[in-house]
């Protein structure tokens, strides 16, 4: 069975360690999250780690500033024959 096809165990024992003054967690390769950032929250005695959702295209476009330049006029060309 290939690596991607293996079923992921619902729970795993992982190693905790110190990184400076912070406690850190080793995430096994098959459970890695995409990207460089994650959301960590505490729910009772549980810590939940979630991948940060990438912004949608509309959200990204909304951050762009409008263009201040004029575009040249587009001359209408006659449509050519289309073979279907």
PDB file with SEQRES, HELIX, SHEET and CRYST1 records, atoms N, CA, C and O in Angstrom:
SEQRES   1 A   84  UNK UNK UNK UNK UNK UNK UNK UNK UNK UNK UNK UNK UNK          
SEQRES   2 A   84  UNK UNK UNK UNK UNK UNK UNK UNK UNK UNK UNK UNK UNK          
SEQRES   3 A   84  UNK UNK UNK UNK UNK UNK UNK UNK UNK UNK UNK UNK UNK          
SEQRES   4 A   84  UNK UNK UNK UNK UNK UNK UNK UNK UNK UNK UNK UNK UNK          
SEQRES   5 A   84  UNK UNK UNK UNK UNK UNK UNK UNK UNK UNK UNK UNK UNK          
SEQRES   6 A   84  UNK UNK UNK UNK UNK UNK UNK UNK UNK UNK UNK UNK UNK          
SEQRES   7 A   84  UNK UNK UNK UNK UNK UNK                                      
HELIX    1 AA1 UNK A    3  UNK A    5  5                                   3    
HELIX    2 AA2 UNK A   29  UNK A   31  5                                   3    
HELIX    3 AA3 UNK A   57  UNK A   62  1                                   6    
SHEET    1 AA1 2 UNK A  16  UNK A  19  0                                        
SHEET    2 AA1 2 UNK A  22  UNK A  25 -1                                        
SHEET    1 AA2 2 UNK A  38  UNK A  43  0                                        
SHEET    2 AA2 2 UNK A  46  UNK A  51 -1                                        
CRYST1    1.000    1.000    1.000  90.00  90.00  90.00 P 1           1          
ATOM      1  N   UNK A   1       0.842  -1.176   0.000  1.00  0.00           N  
ATOM      2  CA  UNK A   1       0.000   0.000   0.000  1.00  0.00           C  
ATOM      3  C   UNK A   1       0.890   1.243   0.000  1.00  0.00           C  
ATOM      4  O   UNK A   1       1.864   1.301   0.750  1.00  0.00           O  
ATOM      5  N   UNK A   2       0.569   2.230  -0.826  1.00  0.00           N  
ATOM      6  CA  UNK A   2       1.352   3.456  -0.887  1.00  0.00           C  
ATOM      7  C   UNK A   2       1.097   4.322   0.337  1.00  0.00           C  
ATOM      8  O   UNK A   2       0.097   4.150   1.034  1.00  0.00           O  
ATOM      9  N   UNK A   3       2.013   5.258   0.594  1.00  0.00           N  
ATOM     10  CA  UNK A   3       1.942   6.130   1.759  1.00  0.00           C  
ATOM     11  C   UNK A   3       0.611   6.895   1.813  1.00  0.00           C  
ATOM     12  O   UNK A   3       0.000   6.985   2.878  1.00  0.00           O  
ATOM     13  N   UNK A   4       0.151   7.449   0.674  1.00  0.00           N  
ATOM     14  CA  UNK A   4      -1.062   8.253   0.655  1.00  0.00           C  
ATOM     15  C   UNK A   4      -2.314   7.419   0.900  1.00  0.00           C  
ATOM     16  O   UNK A   4      -3.333   7.953   1.337  1.00  0.00           O  
ATOM     17  N   UNK A   5      -2.253   6.122   0.625  1.00  0.00           N  
ATOM     18  CA  UNK A   5      -3.436   5.282   0.719  1.00  0.00           C  
ATOM     19  C   UNK A   5      -3.637   4.711   2.118  1.00  0.00           C  
ATOM     20  O   UNK A   5      -4.704   4.173   2.415  1.00  0.00           O  
ATOM     21  N   UNK A   6      -2.623   4.817   2.989  1.00  0.00           N  
ATOM     22  CA  UNK A   6      -2.748   4.269   4.325  1.00  0.00           C  
ATOM     23  C   UNK A   6      -3.781   5.038   5.125  1.00  0.00           C  
ATOM     24  O   UNK A   6      -3.871   6.261   5.019  1.00  0.00           O  
ATOM     25  N   UNK A   7      -4.557   4.329   5.919  1.00  0.00           N  
ATOM     26  CA  UNK A   7      -5.525   4.986   6.785  1.00  0.00           C  
ATOM     27  C   UNK A   7      -4.775   5.685   7.919  1.00  0.00           C  
ATOM     28  O   UNK A   7      -3.806   5.147   8.456  1.00  0.00           O  
ATOM     29  N   UNK A   8      -5.227   6.877   8.274  1.00  0.00           N  
ATOM     30  CA  UNK A   8      -4.604   7.617   9.366  1.00  0.00           C  
ATOM     31  C   UNK A   8      -5.269   7.188  10.665  1.00  0.00           C  
ATOM     32  O   UNK A   8      -6.495   7.162  10.769  1.00  0.00           O  
ATOM     33  N   UNK A   9      -4.447   6.853  11.656  1.00  0.00           N  
ATOM     34  CA  UNK A   9      -4.972   6.482  12.960  1.00  0.00           C  
ATOM     35  C   UNK A   9      -5.706   7.668  13.566  1.00  0.00           C  
ATOM     36  O   UNK A   9      -5.261   8.805  13.410  1.00  0.00           O  
ATOM     37  N   UNK A  10      -6.833   7.430  14.264  1.00  0.00           N  
ATOM     38  CA  UNK A  10      -7.584   8.549  14.836  1.00  0.00           C  
ATOM     39  C   UNK A  10      -6.824   9.248  15.958  1.00  0.00           C  
ATOM     40  O   UNK A  10      -7.094  10.413  16.251  1.00  0.00           O  
ATOM     41  N   UNK A  11      -5.895   8.565  16.580  1.00  0.00           N  
ATOM     42  CA  UNK A  11      -5.079   9.221  17.598  1.00  0.00           C  
ATOM     43  C   UNK A  11      -3.662   8.682  17.552  1.00  0.00           C  
ATOM     44  O   UNK A  11      -3.426   7.544  17.145  1.00  0.00           O  
ATOM     45  N   UNK A  12      -2.730   9.508  17.973  1.00  0.00           N  
ATOM     46  CA  UNK A  12      -1.315   9.141  17.959  1.00  0.00           C  
ATOM     47  C   UNK A  12      -0.657   9.668  19.211  1.00  0.00           C  
ATOM     48  O   UNK A  12      -1.050  10.714  19.726  1.00  0.00           O  
ATOM     49  N   UNK A  13       0.315   8.976  19.697  1.00  0.00           N  
ATOM     50  CA  UNK A  13       1.150   9.490  20.774  1.00  0.00           C  
ATOM     51  C   UNK A  13       2.305  10.229  20.105  1.00  0.00           C  
ATOM     52  O   UNK A  13       2.982   9.675  19.238  1.00  0.00           O  
ATOM     53  N   UNK A  14       2.529  11.475  20.506  1.00  0.00           N  
ATOM     54  CA  UNK A  14       3.587  12.293  19.912  1.00  0.00           C  
ATOM     55  C   UNK A  14       4.501  12.793  21.015  1.00  0.00           C  
ATOM     56  O   UNK A  14       4.178  12.712  22.200  1.00  0.00           O  
ATOM     57  N   UNK A  15       5.644  13.311  20.603  1.00  0.00           N  
ATOM     58  CA  UNK A  15       6.643  13.782  21.561  1.00  0.00           C  
ATOM     59  C   UNK A  15       6.518  15.286  21.766  1.00  0.00           C  
ATOM     60  O   UNK A  15       6.424  16.059  20.813  1.00  0.00           O  
ATOM     61  N   UNK A  16       6.521  15.677  23.036  1.00  0.00           N  
ATOM     62  CA  UNK A  16       6.567  17.085  23.403  1.00  0.00           C  
ATOM     63  C   UNK A  16       8.003  17.409  23.796  1.00  0.00           C  
ATOM     64  O   UNK A  16       8.706  16.561  24.346  1.00  0.00           O  
ATOM     65  N   UNK A  17       8.437  18.632  23.515  1.00  0.00           N  
ATOM     66  CA  UNK A  17       9.788  19.033  23.892  1.00  0.00           C  
ATOM     67  C   UNK A  17       9.814  20.528  24.124  1.00  0.00           C  
ATOM     68  O   UNK A  17       8.848  21.224  23.813  1.00  0.00           O  
ATOM     69  N   UNK A  18      10.901  21.022  24.662  1.00  0.00           N  
ATOM     70  CA  UNK A  18      11.074  22.449  24.916  1.00  0.00           C  
ATOM     71  C   UNK A  18      11.845  23.097  23.784  1.00  0.00           C  
ATOM     72  O   UNK A  18      12.850  22.561  23.318  1.00  0.00           O  
ATOM     73  N   UNK A  19      11.375  24.245  23.345  1.00  0.00           N  
ATOM     74  CA  UNK A  19      12.059  25.066  22.359  1.00  0.00           C  
ATOM     75  C   UNK A  19      12.189  26.442  22.997  1.00  0.00           C  
ATOM     76  O   UNK A  19      11.288  27.273  22.879  1.00  0.00           O  
ATOM     77  N   UNK A  20      13.309  26.684  23.672  1.00  0.00           N  
ATOM     78  CA  UNK A  20      13.443  27.906  24.463  1.00  0.00           C  
ATOM     79  C   UNK A  20      12.498  27.834  25.639  1.00  0.00           C  
ATOM     80  O   UNK A  20      12.532  26.873  26.407  1.00  0.00           O  
ATOM     81  N   UNK A  21      11.647  28.851  25.790  1.00  0.00           N  
ATOM     82  CA  UNK A  21      10.683  28.854  26.901  1.00  0.00           C  
ATOM     83  C   UNK A  21       9.333  28.268  26.486  1.00  0.00           C  
ATOM     84  O   UNK A  21       8.403  28.229  27.291  1.00  0.00           O  
ATOM     85  N   UNK A  22       9.221  27.814  25.242  1.00  0.00           N  
ATOM     86  CA  UNK A  22       7.958  27.277  24.735  1.00  0.00           C  
ATOM     87  C   UNK A  22       7.965  25.763  24.719  1.00  0.00           C  
ATOM     88  O   UNK A  22       9.007  25.137  24.524  1.00  0.00           O  
ATOM     89  N   UNK A  23       6.805  25.184  24.925  1.00  0.00           N  
ATOM     90  CA  UNK A  23       6.647  23.756  24.726  1.00  0.00           C  
ATOM     91  C   UNK A  23       6.264  23.547  23.262  1.00  0.00           C  
ATOM     92  O   UNK A  23       5.446  24.290  22.720  1.00  0.00           O  
ATOM     93  N   UNK A  24       6.847  22.552  22.632  1.00  0.00           N  
ATOM     94  CA  UNK A  24       6.586  22.294  21.218  1.00  0.00           C  
ATOM     95  C   UNK A  24       6.127  20.860  21.029  1.00  0.00           C  
ATOM     96  O   UNK A  24       6.253  20.027  21.927  1.00  0.00           O  
ATOM     97  N   UNK A  25       5.600  20.588  19.862  1.00  0.00           N  
ATOM     98  CA  UNK A  25       5.034  19.285  19.532  1.00  0.00           C  
ATOM     99  C   UNK A  25       5.597  18.835  18.202  1.00  0.00           C  
ATOM    100  O   UNK A  25       5.610  19.607  17.244  1.00  0.00           O  
ATOM    101  N   UNK A  26       6.057  17.612  18.126  1.00  0.00           N  
ATOM    102  CA  UNK A  26       6.515  17.055  16.849  1.00  0.00           C  
ATOM    103  C   UNK A  26       5.303  16.463  16.139  1.00  0.00           C  
ATOM    104  O   UNK A  26       4.622  15.584  16.669  1.00  0.00           O  
ATOM    105  N   UNK A  27       5.045  16.961  14.928  1.00  0.00           N  
ATOM    106  CA  UNK A  27       3.918  16.458  14.133  1.00  0.00           C  
ATOM    107  C   UNK A  27       4.476  15.453  13.133  1.00  0.00           C  
ATOM    108  O   UNK A  27       5.345  15.801  12.332  1.00  0.00           O  
ATOM    109  N   UNK A  28       3.992  14.211  13.164  1.00  0.00           N  
ATOM    110  CA  UNK A  28       4.477  13.210  12.206  1.00  0.00           C  
ATOM    111  C   UNK A  28       4.227  13.652  10.768  1.00  0.00           C  
ATOM    112  O   UNK A  28       3.264  14.365  10.484  1.00  0.00           O  
ATOM    113  N   UNK A  29       5.093  13.228   9.880  1.00  0.00           N  
ATOM    114  CA  UNK A  29       5.045  13.644   8.478  1.00  0.00           C  
ATOM    115  C   UNK A  29       3.683  13.386   7.843  1.00  0.00           C  
ATOM    116  O   UNK A  29       3.192  14.225   7.088  1.00  0.00           O  
ATOM    117  N   UNK A  30       3.063  12.245   8.133  1.00  0.00           N  
ATOM    118  CA  UNK A  30       1.782  11.934   7.492  1.00  0.00           C  
ATOM    119  C   UNK A  30       0.624  12.769   8.044  1.00  0.00           C  
ATOM    120  O   UNK A  30      -0.491  12.691   7.526  1.00  0.00           O  
ATOM    121  N   UNK A  31       0.872  13.564   9.085  1.00  0.00           N  
ATOM    122  CA  UNK A  31      -0.161  14.433   9.632  1.00  0.00           C  
ATOM    123  C   UNK A  31       0.176  15.916   9.453  1.00  0.00           C  
ATOM    124  O   UNK A  31      -0.493  16.775  10.027  1.00  0.00           O  
ATOM    125  N   UNK A  32       1.205  16.218   8.663  1.00  0.00           N  
ATOM    126  CA  UNK A  32       1.623  17.604   8.469  1.00  0.00           C  
ATOM    127  C   UNK A  32       0.483  18.453   7.910  1.00  0.00           C  
ATOM    128  O   UNK A  32      -0.350  17.981   7.135  1.00  0.00           O  
ATOM    129  N   UNK A  33       0.472  19.712   8.324  1.00  0.00           N  
ATOM    130  CA  UNK A  33      -0.499  20.673   7.828  1.00  0.00           C  
ATOM    131  C   UNK A  33       0.123  21.471   6.691  1.00  0.00           C  
ATOM    132  O   UNK A  33       1.338  21.670   6.673  1.00  0.00           O  
ATOM    133  N   UNK A  34      -0.689  21.932   5.740  1.00  0.00           N  
ATOM    134  CA  UNK A  34      -0.136  22.752   4.654  1.00  0.00           C  
ATOM    135  C   UNK A  34       0.197  24.151   5.155  1.00  0.00           C  
ATOM    136  O   UNK A  34      -0.374  24.617   6.141  1.00  0.00           O  
ATOM    137  N   UNK A  35       1.109  24.809   4.480  1.00  0.00           N  
ATOM    138  CA  UNK A  35       1.423  26.200   4.780  1.00  0.00           C  
ATOM    139  C   UNK A  35       2.396  26.365   5.927  1.00  0.00           C  
ATOM    140  O   UNK A  35       2.993  25.402   6.409  1.00  0.00           O  
ATOM    141  N   UNK A  36       2.541  27.616   6.356  1.00  0.00           N  
ATOM    142  CA  UNK A  36       3.486  27.976   7.415  1.00  0.00           C  
ATOM    143  C   UNK A  36       2.794  28.385   8.710  1.00  0.00           C  
ATOM    144  O   UNK A  36       3.457  28.528   9.737  1.00  0.00           O  
ATOM    145  N   UNK A  37       1.481  28.576   8.687  1.00  0.00           N  
ATOM    146  CA  UNK A  37       0.745  29.046   9.860  1.00  0.00           C  
ATOM    147  C   UNK A  37      -0.377  28.089  10.203  1.00  0.00           C  
ATOM    148  O   UNK A  37      -0.881  27.367   9.342  1.00  0.00           O  
ATOM    149  N   UNK A  38      -0.766  28.091  11.477  1.00  0.00           N  
ATOM    150  CA  UNK A  38      -1.874  27.270  11.939  1.00  0.00           C  
ATOM    151  C   UNK A  38      -2.592  28.021  13.057  1.00  0.00           C  
ATOM    152  O   UNK A  38      -2.045  28.951  13.650  1.00  0.00           O  
ATOM    153  N   UNK A  39      -3.797  27.610  13.327  1.00  0.00           N  
ATOM    154  CA  UNK A  39      -4.587  28.150  14.433  1.00  0.00           C  
ATOM    155  C   UNK A  39      -4.527  27.126  15.555  1.00  0.00           C  
ATOM    156  O   UNK A  39      -4.747  25.937  15.327  1.00  0.00           O  
ATOM    157  N   UNK A  40      -4.230  27.585  16.766  1.00  0.00           N  
ATOM    158  CA  UNK A  40      -4.180  26.714  17.944  1.00  0.00           C  
ATOM    159  C   UNK A  40      -5.193  27.245  18.937  1.00  0.00           C  
ATOM    160  O   UNK A  40      -5.186  28.431  19.267  1.00  0.00           O  
ATOM    161  N   UNK A  41      -6.064  26.371  19.416  1.00  0.00           N  
ATOM    162  CA  UNK A  41      -7.037  26.788  20.422  1.00  0.00           C  
ATOM    163  C   UNK A  41      -7.186  25.686  21.469  1.00  0.00           C  
ATOM    164  O   UNK A  41      -6.939  24.510  21.202  1.00  0.00           O  
ATOM    165  N   UNK A  42      -7.590  26.094  22.644  1.00  0.00           N  
ATOM    166  CA  UNK A  42      -7.772  25.150  23.735  1.00  0.00           C  
ATOM    167  C   UNK A  42      -9.261  24.931  23.934  1.00  0.00           C  
ATOM    168  O   UNK A  42     -10.029  25.884  24.061  1.00  0.00           O  
ATOM    169  N   UNK A  43      -9.661  23.671  23.959  1.00  0.00           N  
ATOM    170  CA  UNK A  43     -11.049  23.282  24.222  1.00  0.00           C  
ATOM    171  C   UNK A  43     -11.024  22.350  25.418  1.00  0.00           C  
ATOM    172  O   UNK A  43     -10.785  21.151  25.272  1.00  0.00           O  
ATOM    173  N   UNK A  44     -11.270  22.894  26.599  1.00  0.00           N  
ATOM    174  CA  UNK A  44     -11.150  22.089  27.811  1.00  0.00           C  
ATOM    175  C   UNK A  44      -9.704  21.659  28.005  1.00  0.00           C  
ATOM    176  O   UNK A  44      -8.812  22.503  28.092  1.00  0.00           O  
ATOM    177  N   UNK A  45      -9.467  20.359  28.074  1.00  0.00           N  
ATOM    178  CA  UNK A  45      -8.105  19.843  28.212  1.00  0.00           C  
ATOM    179  C   UNK A  45      -7.460  19.546  26.872  1.00  0.00           C  
ATOM    180  O   UNK A  45      -6.316  19.093  26.833  1.00  0.00           O  
ATOM    181  N   UNK A  46      -8.151  19.787  25.789  1.00  0.00           N  
ATOM    182  CA  UNK A  46      -7.633  19.492  24.448  1.00  0.00           C  
ATOM    183  C   UNK A  46      -7.014  20.723  23.813  1.00  0.00           C  
ATOM    184  O   UNK A  46      -7.463  21.848  24.036  1.00  0.00           O  
ATOM    185  N   UNK A  47      -5.984  20.496  23.022  1.00  0.00           N  
ATOM    186  CA  UNK A  47      -5.440  21.523  22.141  1.00  0.00           C  
ATOM    187  C   UNK A  47      -5.808  21.118  20.720  1.00  0.00           C  
ATOM    188  O   UNK A  47      -5.562  19.984  20.311  1.00  0.00           O  
ATOM    189  N   UNK A  48      -6.391  22.031  19.977  1.00  0.00           N  
ATOM    190  CA  UNK A  48      -6.810  21.755  18.605  1.00  0.00           C  
ATOM    191  C   UNK A  48      -5.955  22.606  17.675  1.00  0.00           C  
ATOM    192  O   UNK A  48      -5.873  23.824  17.837  1.00  0.00           O  
ATOM    193  N   UNK A  49      -5.321  21.960  16.700  1.00  0.00           N  
ATOM    194  CA  UNK A  49      -4.480  22.658  15.731  1.00  0.00           C  
ATOM    195  C   UNK A  49      -5.165  22.544  14.371  1.00  0.00           C  
ATOM    196  O   UNK A  49      -5.480  21.444  13.916  1.00  0.00           O  
ATOM    197  N   UNK A  50      -5.392  23.694  13.724  1.00  0.00           N  
ATOM    198  CA  UNK A  50      -6.033  23.710  12.409  1.00  0.00           C  
ATOM    199  C   UNK A  50      -5.170  24.489  11.427  1.00  0.00           C  
ATOM    200  O   UNK A  50      -4.558  25.497  11.782  1.00  0.00           O  
ATOM    201  N   UNK A  51      -5.131  24.013  10.199  1.00  0.00           N  
ATOM    202  CA  UNK A  51      -4.442  24.760   9.145  1.00  0.00           C  
ATOM    203  C   UNK A  51      -5.192  26.059   8.898  1.00  0.00           C  
ATOM    204  O   UNK A  51      -6.420  26.095   8.971  1.00  0.00           O  
ATOM    205  N   UNK A  52      -4.463  27.113   8.608  1.00  0.00           N  
ATOM    206  CA  UNK A  52      -5.079  28.398   8.285  1.00  0.00           C  
ATOM    207  C   UNK A  52      -5.604  28.307   6.864  1.00  0.00           C  
ATOM    208  O   UNK A  52      -4.876  27.941   5.941  1.00  0.00           O  
ATOM    209  N   UNK A  53      -6.874  28.645   6.699  1.00  0.00           N  
ATOM    210  CA  UNK A  53      -7.475  28.611   5.362  1.00  0.00           C  
ATOM    211  C   UNK A  53      -6.862  29.711   4.503  1.00  0.00           C  
ATOM    212  O   UNK A  53      -6.701  30.846   4.953  1.00  0.00           O  
ATOM    213  N   UNK A  54      -6.526  29.368   3.274  1.00  0.00           N  
ATOM    214  CA  UNK A  54      -5.999  30.371   2.350  1.00  0.00           C  
ATOM    215  C   UNK A  54      -7.121  31.324   1.981  1.00  0.00           C  
ATOM    216  O   UNK A  54      -8.272  30.905   1.854  1.00  0.00           O  
ATOM    217  N   UNK A  55      -6.800  32.613   1.806  1.00  0.00           N  
ATOM    218  CA  UNK A  55      -7.858  33.566   1.450  1.00  0.00           C  
ATOM    219  C   UNK A  55      -8.430  33.235   0.072  1.00  0.00           C  
ATOM    220  O   UNK A  55      -7.726  32.732  -0.804  1.00  0.00           O  
ATOM    221  N   UNK A  56      -9.700  33.524  -0.099  1.00  0.00           N  
ATOM    222  CA  UNK A  56     -10.343  33.276  -1.384  1.00  0.00           C  
ATOM    223  C   UNK A  56      -9.820  34.267  -2.417  1.00  0.00           C  
ATOM    224  O   UNK A  56      -9.227  35.289  -2.071  1.00  0.00           O  
ATOM    225  N   UNK A  57     -10.042  33.958  -3.662  1.00  0.00           N  
ATOM    226  CA  UNK A  57      -9.635  34.873  -4.737  1.00  0.00           C  
ATOM    227  C   UNK A  57     -10.334  36.216  -4.587  1.00  0.00           C  
ATOM    228  O   UNK A  57      -9.713  37.258  -4.794  1.00  0.00           O  
ATOM    229  N   UNK A  58     -11.611  36.210  -4.230  1.00  0.00           N  
ATOM    230  CA  UNK A  58     -12.335  37.474  -4.065  1.00  0.00           C  
ATOM    231  C   UNK A  58     -11.751  38.301  -2.927  1.00  0.00           C  
ATOM    232  O   UNK A  58     -11.651  39.522  -3.045  1.00  0.00           O  
ATOM    233  N   UNK A  59     -11.364  37.658  -1.826  1.00  0.00           N  
ATOM    234  CA  UNK A  59     -10.759  38.385  -0.710  1.00  0.00           C  
ATOM    235  C   UNK A  59      -9.415  38.969  -1.116  1.00  0.00           C  
ATOM    236  O   UNK A  59      -9.082  40.087  -0.724  1.00  0.00           O  
ATOM    237  N   UNK A  60      -8.642  38.228  -1.893  1.00  0.00           N  
ATOM    238  CA  UNK A  60      -7.348  38.733  -2.364  1.00  0.00           C  
ATOM    239  C   UNK A  60      -7.540  39.901  -3.313  1.00  0.00           C  
ATOM    240  O   UNK A  60      -6.840  40.908  -3.204  1.00  0.00           O  
ATOM    241  N   UNK A  61      -8.483  39.781  -4.248  1.00  0.00           N  
ATOM    242  CA  UNK A  61      -8.743  40.862  -5.200  1.00  0.00           C  
ATOM    243  C   UNK A  61      -9.243  42.118  -4.492  1.00  0.00           C  
ATOM    244  O   UNK A  61      -8.955  43.233  -4.928  1.00  0.00           O  
ATOM    245  N   UNK A  62      -9.988  41.944  -3.405  1.00  0.00           N  
ATOM    246  CA  UNK A  62     -10.521  43.094  -2.664  1.00  0.00           C  
ATOM    247  C   UNK A  62      -9.405  43.921  -2.027  1.00  0.00           C  
ATOM    248  O   UNK A  62      -9.618  45.090  -1.708  1.00  0.00           O  
ATOM    249  N   UNK A  63      -8.234  43.343  -1.839  1.00  0.00           N  
ATOM    250  CA  UNK A  63      -7.120  44.083  -1.234  1.00  0.00           C  
ATOM    251  C   UNK A  63      -6.327  44.896  -2.258  1.00  0.00           C  
ATOM    252  O   UNK A  63      -5.494  45.718  -1.875  1.00  0.00           O  
ATOM    253  N   UNK A  64      -6.572  44.680  -3.546  1.00  0.00           N  
ATOM    254  CA  UNK A  64      -5.824  45.385  -4.586  1.00  0.00           C  
ATOM    255  C   UNK A  64      -6.356  46.803  -4.765  1.00  0.00           C  
ATOM    256  O   UNK A  64      -7.557  47.050  -4.657  1.00  0.00           O  
ATOM    257  N   UNK A  65      -5.439  47.729  -5.042  1.00  0.00           N  
ATOM    258  CA  UNK A  65      -5.825  49.118  -5.296  1.00  0.00           C  
ATOM    259  C   UNK A  65      -6.265  49.254  -6.750  1.00  0.00           C  
ATOM    260  O   UNK A  65      -5.734  48.570  -7.625  1.00  0.00           O  
ATOM    261  N   UNK A  66      -7.235  50.136  -7.015  1.00  0.00           N  
ATOM    262  CA  UNK A  66      -7.673  50.335  -8.405  1.00  0.00           C  
ATOM    263  C   UNK A  66      -6.541  50.933  -9.249  1.00  0.00           C  
ATOM    264  O   UNK A  66      -5.689  51.662  -8.742  1.00  0.00           O  
ATOM    265  N   UNK A  67      -6.551  50.613 -10.527  1.00  0.00           N  
ATOM    266  CA  UNK A  67      -5.563  51.176 -11.452  1.00  0.00           C  
ATOM    267  C   UNK A  67      -5.965  52.596 -11.817  1.00  0.00           C  
ATOM    268  O   UNK A  67      -7.146  52.875 -12.023  1.00  0.00           O  
ATOM    269  N   UNK A  68      -4.982  53.501 -11.897  1.00  0.00           N  
ATOM    270  CA  UNK A  68      -5.253  54.895 -12.225  1.00  0.00           C  
ATOM    271  C   UNK A  68      -4.976  55.220 -13.688  1.00  0.00           C  
ATOM    272  O   UNK A  68      -5.101  56.372 -14.103  1.00  0.00           O  
ATOM    273  N   UNK A  69      -4.605  54.224 -14.461  1.00  0.00           N  
ATOM    274  CA  UNK A  69      -4.266  54.499 -15.857  1.00  0.00           C  
ATOM    275  C   UNK A  69      -5.420  54.114 -16.777  1.00  0.00           C  
ATOM    276  O   UNK A  69      -6.217  53.225 -16.476  1.00  0.00           O  
ATOM    277  N   UNK A  70      -5.480  54.821 -17.917  1.00  0.00           N  
ATOM    278  CA  UNK A  70      -6.508  54.525 -18.906  1.00  0.00           C  
ATOM    279  C   UNK A  70      -5.994  53.449 -19.857  1.00  0.00           C  
ATOM    280  O   UNK A  70      -4.822  53.431 -20.232  1.00  0.00           O  
ATOM    281  N   UNK A  71      -6.887  52.568 -20.228  1.00  0.00           N  
ATOM    282  CA  UNK A  71      -6.528  51.523 -21.183  1.00  0.00           C  
ATOM    283  C   UNK A  71      -6.803  52.024 -22.597  1.00  0.00           C  
ATOM    284  O   UNK A  71      -7.750  52.783 -22.803  1.00  0.00           O  
ATOM    285  N   UNK A  72      -6.006  51.621 -23.562  1.00  0.00           N  
ATOM    286  CA  UNK A  72      -6.253  52.051 -24.944  1.00  0.00           C  
ATOM    287  C   UNK A  72      -7.552  51.432 -25.460  1.00  0.00           C  
ATOM    288  O   UNK A  72      -7.949  50.355 -25.013  1.00  0.00           O  
ATOM    289  N   UNK A  73      -8.207  52.104 -26.390  1.00  0.00           N  
ATOM    290  CA  UNK A  73      -9.448  51.541 -26.938  1.00  0.00           C  
ATOM    291  C   UNK A  73      -9.162  50.230 -27.679  1.00  0.00           C  
ATOM    292  O   UNK A  73      -8.093  50.046 -28.261  1.00  0.00           O  
ATOM    293  N   UNK A  74     -10.125  49.347 -27.641  1.00  0.00           N  
ATOM    294  CA  UNK A  74     -10.003  48.051 -28.311  1.00  0.00           C  
ATOM    295  C   UNK A  74     -10.828  48.120 -29.590  1.00  0.00           C  
ATOM    296  O   UNK A  74     -12.027  48.394 -29.554  1.00  0.00           O  
ATOM    297  N   UNK A  75     -10.182  47.871 -30.700  1.00  0.00           N  
ATOM    298  CA  UNK A  75     -10.908  47.888 -31.963  1.00  0.00           C  
ATOM    299  C   UNK A  75     -11.625  46.550 -32.121  1.00  0.00           C  
ATOM    300  O   UNK A  75     -11.049  45.489 -31.881  1.00  0.00           O  
ATOM    301  N   UNK A  76     -12.855  46.618 -32.518  1.00  0.00           N  
ATOM    302  CA  UNK A  76     -13.636  45.388 -32.711  1.00  0.00           C  
ATOM    303  C   UNK A  76     -13.235  44.749 -34.018  1.00  0.00           C  
ATOM    304  O   UNK A  76     -13.327  45.371 -35.076  1.00  0.00           O  
ATOM    305  N   UNK A  77     -12.800  43.535 -33.952  1.00  0.00           N  
ATOM    306  CA  UNK A  77     -12.441  42.772 -35.151  1.00  0.00           C  
ATOM    307  C   UNK A  77     -13.623  41.896 -35.528  1.00  0.00           C  
ATOM    308  O   UNK A  77     -14.308  41.370 -34.652  1.00  0.00           O  
ATOM    309  N   UNK A  78     -13.867  41.732 -36.812  1.00  0.00           N  
ATOM    310  CA  UNK A  78     -14.981  40.851 -37.205  1.00  0.00           C  
ATOM    311  C   UNK A  78     -14.645  39.416 -36.802  1.00  0.00           C  
ATOM    312  O   UNK A  78     -13.501  38.969 -36.878  1.00  0.00           O  
ATOM    313  N   UNK A  79     -15.697  38.715 -36.371  1.00  0.00           N  
ATOM    314  CA  UNK A  79     -15.515  37.316 -35.993  1.00  0.00           C  
ATOM    315  C   UNK A  79     -15.249  36.477 -37.234  1.00  0.00           C  
ATOM    316  O   UNK A  79     -15.898  36.644 -38.266  1.00  0.00           O  
ATOM    317  N   UNK A  80     -14.303  35.590 -37.117  1.00  0.00           N  
ATOM    318  CA  UNK A  80     -13.981  34.694 -38.230  1.00  0.00           C  
ATOM    319  C   UNK A  80     -14.849  33.446 -38.145  1.00  0.00           C  
ATOM    320  O   UNK A  80     -15.525  33.213 -37.143  1.00  0.00           O  
ATOM    321  N   UNK A  81     -14.821  32.657 -39.192  1.00  0.00           N  
ATOM    322  CA  UNK A  81     -15.605  31.424 -39.163  1.00  0.00           C  
ATOM    323  C   UNK A  81     -15.043  30.451 -38.117  1.00  0.00           C  
ATOM    324  O   UNK A  81     -13.836  30.370 -37.886  1.00  0.00           O  
ATOM    325  N   UNK A  82     -15.964  29.730 -37.508  1.00  0.00           N  
ATOM    326  CA  UNK A  82     -15.592  28.769 -36.460  1.00  0.00           C  
ATOM    327  C   UNK A  82     -16.027  27.385 -36.910  1.00  0.00           C  
ATOM    328  O   UNK A  82     -17.193  27.177 -37.245  1.00  0.00           O  
ATOM    329  N   UNK A  83     -15.100  26.443 -36.920  1.00  0.00           N  
ATOM    330  CA  UNK A  83     -15.457  25.071 -37.262  1.00  0.00           C  
ATOM    331  C   UNK A  83     -15.787  24.314 -35.984  1.00  0.00           C  
ATOM    332  O   UNK A  83     -14.982  24.264 -35.054  1.00  0.00           O  
ATOM    333  N   UNK A  84     -16.952  23.740 -35.948  1.00  0.00           N  
ATOM    334  CA  UNK A  84     -17.368  22.967 -34.765  1.00  0.00           C  
ATOM    335  C   UNK A  84     -17.268  21.487 -35.030  1.00  0.00           C  
ATOM    336  O   UNK A  84     -17.576  20.681 -34.152  1.00  0.00           O  
TER     337      UNK A  84                                                      
END                                                                             
